Amino acid sequence: MINGEEVKELPYNFEDMTARDKLNIGKRIKQDGIPVSVEELDSDYHFYLFAGAVTKANPDIDISDLMRLGAKDAQKGTGIARNFFYMSTDATEE
């Protein structure tokens, strides 16, 4: 349940995230008392990136809403963010 409605799917939008969005996610994870080790390997950070992409797609959803996700769904979101930001196969990006 988010904002009084049952939500079965969470849209997300990594493509339109900005540097400011990414910095704000970093601030939020620190505010929540979660230390980030190596960004590329940190699954907690990846989950927050996913949560940021969800809020980018739907600003009515807050990161705190996503903390109620089941662990398996949270892990799926974590994997989606990790793959988007860190698992690119395009050698030209490097």
C-alpha positions as CSV (number, residue, x, y, z in Angstrom):
1,M,0.0,0.0,0.0
2,I,1.3,3.4,-1.0
3,N,-0.7,6.6,-0.3
4,G,-3.8,4.4,0.4
5,E,-3.6,2.5,-2.8
6,E,-2.5,-1.1,-3.5
7,V,0.5,-1.0,-5.8
8,K,1.4,-4.2,-7.8
9,E,4.1,-2.7,-10.0
10,L,6.6,0.1,-9.5
11,P,7.6,2.1,-12.6
12,Y,11.1,3.4,-12.5
13,N,13.1,5.9,-14.6
14,F,16.9,5.8,-14.5
15,E,17.2,7.5,-17.9
16,D,16.0,10.9,-16.6
17,M,17.9,10.9,-13.3
18,T,20.3,13.8,-12.9
19,A,23.6,14.3,-11.1
20,R,21.5,16.1,-8.4
21,D,19.2,13.1,-8.0
22,K,22.2,10.9,-7.5
23,L,23.7,13.2,-5.0
24,N,20.4,13.5,-3.1
25,I,20.3,9.7,-2.9
26,G,23.8,9.7,-1.4
27,K,22.6,12.3,1.2
28,R,19.5,10.2,1.9
29,I,21.4,7.0,2.5
30,K,23.8,8.8,4.9
31,Q,20.8,10.5,6.6
32,D,19.3,7.0,7.2
33,G,22.6,6.0,8.9
34,I,23.7,3.5,6.2
35,P,27.4,3.7,5.4
36,V,28.4,3.3,1.7
37,S,31.5,1.4,1.2
38,V,32.5,0.9,-2.5
39,E,29.7,2.4,-4.5
40,E,30.0,-0.1,-7.4
41,L,29.7,-3.1,-4.9
42,D,27.3,-1.7,-2.3
43,S,23.9,-3.4,-2.5
44,D,22.3,-0.9,-0.1
45,Y,23.4,2.0,-2.3
46,H,22.0,0.2,-5.3
47,F,18.7,-0.2,-3.6
48,Y,18.5,3.5,-2.8
49,L,19.4,4.2,-6.5
50,F,16.4,2.0,-7.5
51,A,14.2,3.8,-5.0
52,G,15.4,7.1,-6.5
53,A,14.4,5.9,-10.0
54,V,11.0,4.9,-8.7
55,T,10.5,8.4,-7.2
56,K,11.7,9.9,-10.4
57,A,9.0,8.0,-12.3
58,N,6.3,8.8,-9.7
59,P,7.1,11.7,-7.3
60,D,4.1,10.7,-5.1
61,I,6.1,7.7,-3.9
62,D,8.8,8.3,-1.3
63,I,11.9,6.2,-0.6
64,S,10.4,5.4,2.8
65,D,7.4,3.7,1.0
66,L,9.9,1.4,-0.7
67,M,11.3,0.3,2.6
68,R,8.1,-1.8,3.0
69,L,8.9,-3.9,-0.1
70,G,9.4,-7.6,0.5
71,A,13.0,-8.6,0.6
72,K,12.8,-10.5,-2.7
73,D,11.3,-7.6,-4.5
74,A,13.9,-5.2,-2.9
75,Q,16.6,-7.5,-4.2
76,K,15.2,-7.4,-7.7
77,G,15.2,-3.6,-7.6
78,T,18.8,-3.6,-6.3
79,G,19.8,-5.8,-9.3
80,I,18.1,-3.5,-11.7
81,A,20.0,-0.5,-10.4
82,R,23.3,-2.3,-10.3
83,N,22.9,-3.5,-13.9
84,F,21.9,0.0,-15.1
85,F,24.7,1.9,-13.5
86,Y,27.6,-0.6,-13.2
87,M,27.2,-3.5,-15.6
88,S,27.2,-1.8,-18.9
89,T,28.7,-3.9,-21.8
90,D,29.3,-0.8,-24.0
91,A,33.1,-0.4,-24.0
92,T,32.8,3.1,-25.4
93,E,31.4,4.3,-22.1
94,E,34.7,3.8,-20.5
